[in-house]
Amino acid sequence: MKSKQVPEASNRVTQDQADHSPLAGELMDLYAAMLIVIPFAFLVKSFWV
């Protein structure tokens, strides 16, 4: 049975992803959506009161 070595580039990708701040990528999209949706929800709610 032959073993296949993993290239070093794939190790670098995981290390680069681990170095990102919590505000990077998908979490930043979530924060942006919250900043838009929550004020809009309060605006819509004010029309029904």
VENGI-V81234 format. One record per backbone hydrogen bond with DSSP energy under -1.0 kcal/mol. NH is the residue of the N-H (numbers start at 1). CO is the residue of the C=O. If there is no record, write none. Layout:
BEGIN
NH_CO + NH_CO
END
This chain:
BEGIN
12_8 + 13_9 + 14_10 + 15_11 + 16_12 + 17_13 + 18_14 + 19_15 + 24_21 + 29_25 + 30_26 + 31_27 + 32_28 + 33_29 + 34_30 + 35_31 + 36_32 + 37_33 + 38_34 + 40_36 + 41_37 + 42_38 + 43_39 + 44_40 + 45_41 + 46_42
END
